[in-house]
Amino acid sequence: MAGVNPPLAAARFLVRMARLGRLDSVLTPDHLVSVFPKAVWDSDFTPQAKTLPSPDAQFDFAPLLAHLAGGAGGVQLGVGVTDPHRRHPVLLAQTFLTLAHMTKTPPILGIGSGEKENLDPYGFTWDRPVSRLEEALQVLRACFDAKGPINFSGKYYRIDQGPMDLTVPADRKPQIWIGAHGPRMLELTGRYADGWYPWEALTPDEYQSKLEVVRAAARAAGRDPGAIVPAHMIAMITARTREGIQRQLRAPAVRYLGLMAPAAIWARCGAKHPFGEHYRGLIEMMPHRLSKQEVLDAIAEVPEEVLHEWLVIGTPAEILTRLRAQADAGLRHAIVFPSSALVSNADAAFGYGVVPWLAAKMRGKAYSSRS
């Protein structure tokens, strides 16, 4: 994934590396607030603080992707993911149809039901998020398939003879990927999406089970289930040796990642999440409202077992084995994020170097998993 923090040259560099490494896609997040708390953002937390004074300095994904398009070549660009609360689906459709004129491959419109940190502080409504998303998906499909003015009458969106005459070549039509985990979201993925993009950790059995829900919903809607790309965001901690991995797992920024896991993951490990037994993880986290002491106290409670449940951890060979198991469960497009980059510049260089190696190995074994 490409970052959305300054400097801009960093995002350009990652896209260039993706081309050289023969990777298939680069996605950016869409945040107003960072997932990392500003209260602890210093060089003791992560070396990234030396070049980025505030983690909350976030580029808007749309002009960023447009800027990157000129140098992307055949690499797919996209957002993973935005939401329909801050961005009206008609405007999202216009953005991605515009982007498709700048890219050589279909841009990816990743969308989900939203996260509290990006909505509550700015007064965006987050009521009945899945119902709102469902209407937004219907509007997006109408915009992408429009053959005349659009009419839509729903609870959240109304369109009265609205033109959407911006067209693109058929081979560059934007793809809709949905960040889905729960049953209703998985059903929406099967009914409306071109790709399934879960970001929570899933075992191969869990992945296969959820993917079948997506495919069953596609079949019920009269769609080809095989046309939906099974993707997955992989947060990776890797090093050459076990000692190097253990050093990274002790780093505060890596331990903080365990706080993004929902309480159910902690309970699976026999632990209680410091943010409460009903805490749903990243979607309700408010990092900018946490004090430094609150963060440090919570980090101290993160068991290593939670990190192993939540992240993909191992040597490059072990990571490859994990990805192949996921591919056997149906995965075809892995979006690998080297979380090791949070620890040191050397760990970042090694982690990013592992990604094209993994892609090449997966291709070599006749898997079509991508990064």
C-alpha positions as a LaTeX table, in Angstrom:
\begin{tabular}{lrrr}
\hline
Residue & $x$ (\AA) & $y$ (\AA) & $z$ (\AA) \\
\hline
Met1 & 0.00 & 0.00 & 0.00 \\
Ala2 & 1.17 & 3.52 & $-0.73$ \\
Gly3 & 1.15 & 5.97 & 2.15 \\
Val4 & $-0.88$ & 9.15 & 2.12 \\
Asn5 & 1.54 & 11.15 & 4.27 \\
Pro6 & 4.03 & 13.72 & 3.02 \\
Pro7 & 6.48 & 13.78 & 1.41 \\
Leu8 & 4.85 & 13.11 & $-1.95$ \\
Ala9 & 8.09 & 11.63 & $-3.26$ \\
Ala10 & 7.59 & 8.62 & $-0.96$ \\
Ala11 & 4.37 & 7.62 & $-2.73$ \\
Arg12 & 6.01 & 8.08 & $-6.13$ \\
Phe13 & 8.90 & 5.90 & $-4.98$ \\
Leu14 & 6.57 & 3.08 & $-3.90$ \\
Val15 & 4.76 & 3.11 & $-7.24$ \\
Arg16 & 8.08 & 3.02 & $-9.06$ \\
Met17 & 9.18 & 0.07 & $-6.91$ \\
Ala18 & 5.88 & $-1.68$ & $-7.65$ \\
Arg19 & 6.53 & $-1.38$ & $-11.38$ \\
Leu20 & 10.11 & $-2.62$ & $-11.05$ \\
Gly21 & 8.98 & $-5.47$ & $-8.81$ \\
Arg22 & 6.23 & $-6.49$ & $-11.27$ \\
Leu23 & 3.52 & $-6.01$ & $-8.67$ \\
Asp24 & $-0.07$ & $-5.65$ & $-9.78$ \\
Ser25 & $-1.58$ & $-2.97$ & $-7.58$ \\
Val26 & $-0.94$ & $-0.09$ & $-5.22$ \\
Leu27 & $-3.74$ & 1.05 & $-2.92$ \\
Thr28 & $-3.89$ & 4.10 & $-0.68$ \\
Pro29 & $-6.00$ & 4.41 & 2.47 \\
Asp30 & $-8.54$ & 7.20 & 2.89 \\
His31 & $-8.15$ & 8.84 & 6.29 \\
Leu32 & $-8.62$ & 12.26 & 7.83 \\
Val33 & $-7.05$ & 10.99 & 11.05 \\
Ser34 & $-4.15$ & 8.56 & 11.30 \\
Val35 & $-4.58$ & 5.16 & 12.93 \\
Phe36 & $-1.55$ & 6.09 & 15.06 \\
Pro37 & $-1.97$ & 8.51 & 18.01 \\
Lys38 & $-0.21$ & 11.83 & 17.74 \\
Ala39 & 0.32 & 11.74 & 21.54 \\
Val40 & 3.02 & 9.06 & 21.19 \\
Trp41 & 4.29 & 9.99 & 17.74 \\
Asp42 & 8.02 & 10.47 & 18.32 \\
Ser43 & 11.26 & 8.70 & 17.40 \\
Asp44 & 10.93 & 6.39 & 20.40 \\
Phe45 & 7.66 & 5.12 & 18.93 \\
Thr46 & 8.76 & 4.90 & 15.28 \\
Pro47 & 11.61 & 6.32 & 13.18 \\
Gln48 & 8.97 & 7.60 & 10.74 \\
Ala49 & 8.40 & 10.46 & 13.20 \\
Lys50 & 11.79 & 11.89 & 12.20 \\
Thr51 & 10.49 & 12.81 & 8.74 \\
Leu52 & 6.77 & 13.16 & 9.51 \\
Pro53 & 6.03 & 15.56 & 12.38 \\
Ser54 & 2.36 & 14.55 & 12.63 \\
Pro55 & 0.77 & 11.23 & 11.62 \\
Asp56 & $-2.46$ & 13.14 & 11.00 \\
Ala57 & $-0.98$ & 14.96 & 7.98 \\
Gln58 & $-2.97$ & 12.99 & 5.39 \\
Phe59 & $-3.16$ & 13.57 & 1.64 \\
Asp60 & $-6.55$ & 13.27 & $-0.05$ \\
Phe61 & $-6.49$ & 10.03 & $-2.01$ \\
Ala62 & $-8.15$ & 11.33 & $-5.20$ \\
Pro63 & $-5.55$ & 13.92 & $-6.33$ \\
Leu64 & $-2.81$ & 11.66 & $-5.00$ \\
Leu65 & $-3.90$ & 8.78 & $-7.25$ \\
Ala66 & $-4.29$ & 11.15 & $-10.19$ \\
His67 & $-0.73$ & 12.36 & $-9.60$ \\
Leu68 & 0.60 & 8.80 & $-9.39$ \\
Ala69 & $-1.27$ & 7.60 & $-12.48$ \\
Gly70 & 1.26 & 9.03 & $-14.93$ \\
Gly71 & 4.03 & 6.84 & $-13.54$ \\
Ala72 & 2.02 & 3.72 & $-12.69$ \\
Gly73 & 2.17 & 1.96 & $-16.06$ \\
Gly74 & 0.28 & $-1.33$ & $-15.77$ \\
Val75 & 0.05 & $-1.19$ & $-11.97$ \\
Gln76 & $-3.56$ & $-0.90$ & $-10.80$ \\
Leu77 & $-4.19$ & 2.11 & $-8.56$ \\
Gly78 & $-6.97$ & 2.42 & $-6.07$ \\
Val79 & $-8.20$ & 3.34 & $-2.62$ \\
Gly80 & $-8.61$ & 0.74 & 0.07 \\
Val81 & $-11.01$ & 1.85 & 1.39 \\
Thr82 & $-13.21$ & 4.97 & 1.38 \\
Asp83 & $-16.78$ & 5.29 & 2.66 \\
Pro84 & $-20.15$ & 6.71 & 1.48 \\
His85 & $-20.57$ & 9.01 & 4.50 \\
Arg86 & $-17.90$ & 11.57 & 3.66 \\
Arg87 & $-18.08$ & 11.05 & $-0.11$ \\
His88 & $-21.34$ & 10.97 & $-2.04$ \\
Pro89 & $-21.45$ & 7.94 & $-4.39$ \\
Val90 & $-22.12$ & 10.13 & $-7.45$ \\
Leu91 & $-18.94$ & 12.08 & $-6.73$ \\
Leu92 & $-17.02$ & 8.86 & $-6.10$ \\
Ala93 & $-18.23$ & 7.59 & $-9.46$ \\
Gln94 & $-17.08$ & 10.78 & $-11.19$ \\
Thr95 & $-13.70$ & 10.59 & $-9.43$ \\
Phe96 & $-13.02$ & 7.03 & $-10.53$ \\
Leu97 & $-14.34$ & 7.47 & $-14.05$ \\
Thr98 & $-11.99$ & 10.45 & $-14.31$ \\
Leu99 & $-9.11$ & 8.42 & $-12.89$ \\
Ala100 & $-9.78$ & 5.70 & $-15.48$ \\
His101 & $-8.85$ & 8.24 & $-18.18$ \\
Met102 & $-5.43$ & 8.61 & $-16.54$ \\
Thr103 & $-4.57$ & 4.97 & $-15.90$ \\
Lys104 & $-3.77$ & 2.02 & $-18.14$ \\
Thr105 & $-5.69$ & $-0.45$ & $-15.95$ \\
Pro106 & $-9.06$ & $-0.27$ & $-14.16$ \\
Pro107 & $-8.80$ & 1.81 & $-10.99$ \\
Ile108 & $-9.99$ & 0.14 & $-7.79$ \\
Leu109 & $-12.71$ & 1.85 & $-5.78$ \\
Gly110 & $-12.45$ & 0.17 & $-2.40$ \\
Ile111 & $-15.37$ & 1.07 & $-0.15$ \\
Gly112 & $-16.64$ & 0.06 & 3.26 \\
Ser113 & $-19.10$ & 1.06 & 5.96 \\
Gly114 & $-16.77$ & 3.61 & 7.57 \\
Glu115 & $-14.63$ & 4.15 & 10.66 \\
Lys116 & $-15.44$ & 6.30 & 13.65 \\
Glu117 & $-12.15$ & 8.24 & 13.66 \\
Asn118 & $-12.84$ & 9.72 & 10.21 \\
Leu119 & $-16.47$ & 10.59 & 10.88 \\
Asp120 & $-17.31$ & 11.59 & 14.45 \\
Pro121 & $-14.77$ & 14.43 & 14.87 \\
Tyr122 & $-16.03$ & 16.13 & 11.71 \\
Gly123 & $-19.77$ & 15.74 & 12.22 \\
Phe124 & $-20.40$ & 13.11 & 9.54 \\
Thr125 & $-23.42$ & 10.91 & 10.17 \\
Trp126 & $-22.60$ & 7.27 & 10.92 \\
Asp127 & $-26.09$ & 5.91 & 11.48 \\
Arg128 & $-27.13$ & 2.62 & 9.84 \\
Pro129 & $-23.81$ & 2.48 & 7.94 \\
Val130 & $-24.46$ & $-0.81$ & 6.12 \\
Ser131 & $-27.86$ & 0.32 & 4.84 \\
Arg132 & $-26.29$ & 3.55 & 3.60 \\
Leu133 & $-23.51$ & 1.58 & 1.95 \\
Glu134 & $-26.03$ & $-0.65$ & 0.18 \\
Glu135 & $-27.74$ & 2.35 & $-1.39$ \\
Ala136 & $-24.37$ & 3.85 & $-2.29$ \\
Leu137 & $-23.42$ & 0.63 & $-4.10$ \\
Gln138 & $-26.65$ & 0.76 & $-6.07$ \\
Val139 & $-25.90$ & 4.36 & $-7.06$ \\
Leu140 & $-22.33$ & 3.51 & $-8.03$ \\
Arg141 & $-23.49$ & 0.64 & $-10.22$ \\
Ala142 & $-26.05$ & 2.90 & $-11.88$ \\
Cys143 & $-23.35$ & 5.50 & $-12.56$ \\
Phe144 & $-20.84$ & 3.01 & $-13.98$ \\
Asp145 & $-23.46$ & 1.31 & $-16.16$ \\
Ala146 & $-25.43$ & 4.45 & $-17.10$ \\
Lys147 & $-26.93$ & 4.61 & $-20.57$ \\
Gly148 & $-28.94$ & 7.72 & $-19.84$ \\
Pro149 & $-30.01$ & 9.94 & $-16.95$ \\
Ile150 & $-30.08$ & 8.22 & $-13.55$ \\
Asn151 & $-33.12$ & 8.05 & $-11.32$ \\
Phe152 & $-32.79$ & 6.78 & $-7.77$ \\
Ser153 & $-35.08$ & 7.16 & $-4.79$ \\
Gly154 & $-33.78$ & 5.77 & $-1.52$ \\
Lys155 & $-33.67$ & 6.66 & 2.13 \\
Tyr156 & $-30.22$ & 8.25 & 1.93 \\
Tyr157 & $-29.78$ & 9.25 & $-1.72$ \\
Arg158 & $-32.13$ & 10.72 & $-4.30$ \\
Ile159 & $-31.25$ & 11.31 & $-7.94$ \\
Asp160 & $-33.73$ & 12.87 & $-10.33$ \\
Gln161 & $-32.81$ & 12.52 & $-14.01$ \\
Gly162 & $-29.14$ & 12.97 & $-13.16$ \\
Pro163 & $-26.80$ & 12.63 & $-16.17$ \\
Met164 & $-23.61$ & 10.61 & $-15.84$ \\
Asp165 & $-22.27$ & 10.83 & $-19.36$ \\
Leu166 & $-18.58$ & 10.40 & $-18.51$ \\
Thr167 & $-17.58$ & 7.09 & $-20.06$ \\
Val168 & $-14.39$ & 5.04 & $-20.19$ \\
Pro169 & $-13.12$ & 2.18 & $-22.36$ \\
Ala170 & $-14.61$ & $-1.15$ & $-21.29$ \\
Asp171 & $-11.21$ & $-2.50$ & $-20.23$ \\
Arg172 & $-10.71$ & 0.40 & $-17.79$ \\
Lys173 & $-14.10$ & 0.46 & $-16.11$ \\
Pro174 & $-13.53$ & 1.12 & $-12.37$ \\
Gln175 & $-13.76$ & $-1.91$ & $-10.11$ \\
Ile176 & $-15.69$ & $-1.83$ & $-6.85$ \\
Trp177 & $-14.02$ & $-3.72$ & $-4.02$ \\
Ile178 & $-15.81$ & $-3.97$ & $-0.67$ \\
Gly179 & $-14.08$ & $-4.22$ & 2.71 \\
Ala180 & $-16.41$ & $-6.82$ & 4.23 \\
His181 & $-16.35$ & $-9.21$ & 7.19 \\
Gly182 & $-19.87$ & $-9.60$ & 8.60 \\
Pro183 & $-22.65$ & $-11.63$ & 6.92 \\
Arg184 & $-24.57$ & $-8.67$ & 5.52 \\
Met185 & $-21.45$ & $-6.98$ & 4.17 \\
Leu186 & $-20.35$ & $-10.25$ & 2.56 \\
Glu187 & $-23.76$ & $-10.53$ & 0.90 \\
Leu188 & $-23.45$ & $-7.00$ & $-0.48$ \\
Thr189 & $-20.04$ & $-7.94$ & $-1.86$ \\
Gly190 & $-21.52$ & $-10.84$ & $-3.79$ \\
Arg191 & $-24.38$ & $-8.73$ & $-5.12$ \\
Tyr192 & $-22.51$ & $-5.60$ & $-6.16$ \\
Ala193 & $-18.72$ & $-5.91$ & $-6.00$ \\
Asp194 & $-15.90$ & $-6.78$ & $-8.37$ \\
Gly195 & $-13.61$ & $-7.62$ & $-5.46$ \\
Trp196 & $-13.69$ & $-8.67$ & $-1.82$ \\
Tyr197 & $-11.14$ & $-6.86$ & 0.34 \\
Pro198 & $-11.13$ & $-7.93$ & 4.00 \\
Trp199 & $-8.52$ & $-6.25$ & 6.19 \\
Glu200 & $-8.91$ & $-8.21$ & 9.43 \\
Ala201 & $-6.76$ & $-11.28$ & 10.02 \\
Leu202 & $-8.42$ & $-14.49$ & 8.83 \\
Thr203 & $-7.29$ & $-18.10$ & 9.00 \\
Pro204 & $-7.47$ & $-20.04$ & 5.72 \\
Asp205 & $-10.62$ & $-21.79$ & 6.96 \\
Glu206 & $-12.24$ & $-18.47$ & 7.92 \\
Tyr207 & $-11.24$ & $-16.95$ & 4.60 \\
Gln208 & $-12.67$ & $-19.86$ & 2.62 \\
Ser209 & $-15.93$ & $-19.82$ & 4.60 \\
Lys210 & $-16.48$ & $-16.08$ & 4.13 \\
Leu211 & $-15.55$ & $-16.28$ & 0.46 \\
Glu212 & $-18.23$ & $-18.91$ & $-0.05$ \\
Val213 & $-20.79$ & $-16.51$ & 1.46 \\
Val214 & $-19.70$ & $-13.90$ & $-1.10$ \\
Arg215 & $-19.93$ & $-16.38$ & $-3.97$ \\
Ala216 & $-23.31$ & $-17.73$ & $-2.84$ \\
Ala217 & $-24.68$ & $-14.18$ & $-2.79$ \\
Ala218 & $-23.27$ & $-13.60$ & $-6.28$ \\
Arg219 & $-24.96$ & $-16.72$ & $-7.59$ \\
Ala220 & $-28.25$ & $-15.73$ & $-5.96$ \\
Ala221 & $-28.01$ & $-12.33$ & $-7.71$ \\
Gly222 & $-27.38$ & $-13.96$ & $-11.08$ \\
Arg223 & $-23.73$ & $-12.87$ & $-11.16$ \\
Asp224 & $-20.61$ & $-14.87$ & $-11.96$ \\
Pro225 & $-18.98$ & $-15.63$ & $-8.57$ \\
Gly226 & $-15.68$ & $-16.35$ & $-10.27$ \\
Ala227 & $-15.51$ & $-12.76$ & $-11.55$ \\
Ile228 & $-15.21$ & $-11.37$ & $-8.00$ \\
Val229 & $-11.54$ & $-10.94$ & $-7.05$ \\
Pro230 & $-10.81$ & $-12.50$ & $-3.63$ \\
Ala231 & $-8.29$ & $-10.11$ & $-2.08$ \\
His232 & $-6.93$ & $-9.62$ & 1.45 \\
Met233 & $-4.84$ & $-7.00$ & 3.21 \\
Ile234 & $-1.83$ & $-8.69$ & 4.82 \\
Ala235 & $-0.04$ & $-6.79$ & 7.61 \\
Met236 & 3.38 & $-8.44$ & 7.62 \\
Ile237 & 6.19 & $-8.57$ & 10.18 \\
Thr238 & 9.25 & $-10.24$ & 8.71 \\
Ala239 & 13.00 & $-10.54$ & 9.19 \\
Arg240 & 15.77 & $-12.93$ & 8.20 \\
Thr241 & 15.97 & $-14.51$ & 11.65 \\
Arg242 & 13.74 & $-15.38$ & 14.57 \\
Glu243 & 15.75 & $-12.95$ & 16.70 \\
Gly244 & 15.02 & $-10.15$ & 14.26 \\
Ile245 & 11.31 & $-10.92$ & 14.40 \\
Gln246 & 11.29 & $-10.95$ & 18.20 \\
Arg247 & 13.05 & $-7.58$ & 18.25 \\
Gln248 & 10.32 & $-6.14$ & 16.03 \\
Leu249 & 7.55 & $-7.60$ & 18.19 \\
Arg250 & 8.96 & $-5.68$ & 21.16 \\
Ala251 & 8.81 & $-2.36$ & 19.27 \\
Pro252 & 6.07 & $-0.06$ & 20.63 \\
Ala253 & 4.62 & 0.75 & 17.19 \\
Val254 & 4.22 & $-2.96$ & 16.40 \\
Arg255 & 2.72 & $-3.71$ & 19.80 \\
Tyr256 & 0.28 & $-0.85$ & 19.18 \\
Leu257 & $-1.03$ & $-2.75$ & 16.13 \\
Gly258 & $-2.42$ & $-5.31$ & 18.55 \\
Leu259 & $-4.77$ & $-2.64$ & 19.91 \\
Met260 & $-6.42$ & $-2.47$ & 16.49 \\
Ala261 & $-7.61$ & $-6.06$ & 16.91 \\
Pro262 & $-11.19$ & $-6.37$ & 18.21 \\
Ala263 & $-11.86$ & $-7.70$ & 21.70 \\
Ala264 & $-12.97$ & $-11.02$ & 20.18 \\
Ile265 & $-9.41$ & $-11.65$ & 18.95 \\
Trp266 & $-8.05$ & $-10.89$ & 22.41 \\
Ala267 & $-10.60$ & $-13.20$ & 23.99 \\
Arg268 & $-9.50$ & $-15.96$ & 21.63 \\
Cys269 & $-6.03$ & $-15.54$ & 23.15 \\
Gly270 & $-7.39$ & $-15.60$ & 26.71 \\
Ala271 & $-6.89$ & $-11.86$ & 27.22 \\
Lys272 & $-9.10$ & $-8.81$ & 27.82 \\
His273 & $-8.77$ & $-5.82$ & 25.51 \\
Pro274 & $-7.84$ & $-2.68$ & 27.48 \\
Phe275 & $-10.50$ & $-0.71$ & 25.58 \\
Gly276 & $-13.34$ & $-2.98$ & 26.71 \\
Glu277 & $-14.85$ & $-6.42$ & 26.17 \\
His278 & $-17.13$ & $-5.18$ & 23.36 \\
Tyr279 & $-14.48$ & $-3.13$ & 21.56 \\
Arg280 & $-14.74$ & $-3.65$ & 17.80 \\
Gly281 & $-11.19$ & $-2.71$ & 16.93 \\
Leu282 & $-10.01$ & $-0.22$ & 14.35 \\
Ile283 & $-13.48$ & 0.78 & 13.14 \\
Glu284 & $-14.25$ & 2.44 & 16.48 \\
Met285 & $-10.76$ & 3.51 & 17.53 \\
Met286 & $-10.24$ & 7.24 & 18.16 \\
Pro287 & $-6.41$ & 7.51 & 18.19 \\
His288 & $-6.23$ & 11.30 & 18.37 \\
Arg289 & $-8.22$ & 11.31 & 21.62 \\
Leu290 & $-5.86$ & 8.98 & 23.46 \\
Ser291 & $-3.31$ & 10.46 & 25.85 \\
Lys292 & 0.29 & 9.34 & 25.80 \\
Gln293 & $-0.11$ & 7.49 & 29.08 \\
Glu294 & $-3.29$ & 5.76 & 27.90 \\
Val295 & $-1.48$ & 4.50 & 24.83 \\
Leu296 & 1.59 & 3.35 & 26.75 \\
Asp297 & $-0.52$ & 1.57 & 29.36 \\
Ala298 & $-2.57$ & $-0.17$ & 26.66 \\
Ile299 & 0.53 & $-1.19$ & 24.70 \\
Ala300 & 1.94 & $-2.79$ & 27.85 \\
Glu301 & $-1.08$ & $-5.10$ & 27.96 \\
Val302 & $-0.70$ & $-6.46$ & 24.41 \\
Pro303 & 0.14 & $-10.19$ & 24.56 \\
Glu304 & 2.40 & $-11.56$ & 21.87 \\
Glu305 & $-0.31$ & $-14.12$ & 21.13 \\
Val306 & $-2.59$ & $-11.30$ & 19.93 \\
Leu307 & 0.09 & $-10.06$ & 17.55 \\
His308 & 0.42 & $-13.54$ & 16.07 \\
Glu309 & $-3.37$ & $-13.74$ & 15.66 \\
Trp310 & $-3.66$ & $-10.27$ & 14.13 \\
Leu311 & $-0.54$ & $-10.03$ & 11.93 \\
Val312 & 1.25 & $-12.32$ & 9.50 \\
Ile313 & 4.59 & $-12.91$ & 11.20 \\
Gly314 & 7.60 & $-14.94$ & 10.11 \\
Thr315 & 10.67 & $-15.23$ & 7.97 \\
Pro316 & 10.09 & $-14.68$ & 4.24 \\
Ala317 & 9.79 & $-18.45$ & 3.71 \\
Glu318 & 7.23 & $-18.70$ & 6.51 \\
Ile319 & 5.25 & $-15.77$ & 5.11 \\
Leu320 & 5.23 & $-17.50$ & 1.73 \\
Thr321 & 3.83 & $-20.65$ & 3.31 \\
Arg322 & 1.07 & $-18.59$ & 4.95 \\
Leu323 & 0.18 & $-16.91$ & 1.67 \\
Arg324 & 0.07 & $-20.22$ & $-0.18$ \\
Ala325 & $-2.30$ & $-21.61$ & 2.44 \\
Gln326 & $-4.49$ & $-18.55$ & 1.96 \\
Ala327 & $-4.31$ & $-19.01$ & $-1.81$ \\
Asp328 & $-5.45$ & $-22.60$ & $-1.39$ \\
Ala329 & $-8.45$ & $-21.14$ & 0.46 \\
Gly330 & $-9.25$ & $-18.89$ & $-2.50$ \\
Leu331 & $-7.08$ & $-15.77$ & $-2.16$ \\
Arg332 & $-6.03$ & $-14.31$ & $-5.51$ \\
His333 & $-4.88$ & $-10.77$ & $-4.71$ \\
Ala334 & $-2.82$ & $-10.17$ & $-1.58$ \\
Ile335 & $-2.22$ & $-6.55$ & $-0.63$ \\
Val336 & 0.90 & $-6.88$ & 1.51 \\
Phe337 & 1.79 & $-4.08$ & 3.91 \\
Pro338 & 5.28 & $-4.41$ & 5.47 \\
Ser339 & 4.49 & $-3.32$ & 9.04 \\
Ser340 & 8.19 & $-3.85$ & 9.80 \\
Ala341 & 8.65 & $-0.37$ & 8.33 \\
Leu342 & 7.42 & 1.01 & 11.65 \\
Val343 & 10.50 & $-0.32$ & 13.46 \\
Ser344 & 13.57 & 0.92 & 11.58 \\
Asn345 & 14.73 & 2.02 & 8.17 \\
Ala346 & 16.64 & $-1.25$ & 7.76 \\
Asp347 & 13.54 & $-3.28$ & 8.63 \\
Ala348 & 11.53 & $-1.15$ & 6.19 \\
Ala349 & 13.99 & $-1.83$ & 3.35 \\
Phe350 & 13.97 & $-5.56$ & 4.07 \\
Gly351 & 10.18 & $-5.73$ & 4.37 \\
Tyr352 & 9.52 & $-3.87$ & 1.15 \\
Gly353 & 12.10 & $-6.01$ & $-0.58$ \\
Val354 & 10.31 & $-9.18$ & 0.48 \\
Val355 & 7.05 & $-8.14$ & $-1.22$ \\
Pro356 & 8.20 & $-8.59$ & $-4.87$ \\
Trp357 & 9.97 & $-11.80$ & $-3.86$ \\
Leu358 & 6.69 & $-13.14$ & $-2.49$ \\
Ala359 & 4.85 & $-12.11$ & $-5.64$ \\
Ala360 & 7.39 & $-13.84$ & $-7.85$ \\
Lys361 & 7.23 & $-17.03$ & $-5.79$ \\
Met362 & 3.44 & $-17.06$ & $-5.87$ \\
Arg363 & 3.46 & $-16.60$ & $-9.65$ \\
Gly364 & 6.07 & $-19.34$ & $-9.95$ \\
Lys365 & 3.76 & $-21.81$ & $-8.20$ \\
Ala366 & 0.86 & $-21.02$ & $-10.54$ \\
Tyr367 & $-0.92$ & $-18.92$ & $-7.96$ \\
Ser368 & $-2.31$ & $-15.62$ & $-9.16$ \\
Ser369 & $-1.96$ & $-13.91$ & $-5.78$ \\
Arg370 & $-0.90$ & $-10.30$ & $-6.12$ \\
Ser371 & 0.61 & $-7.59$ & $-4.00$ \\
\hline
\end{tabular}
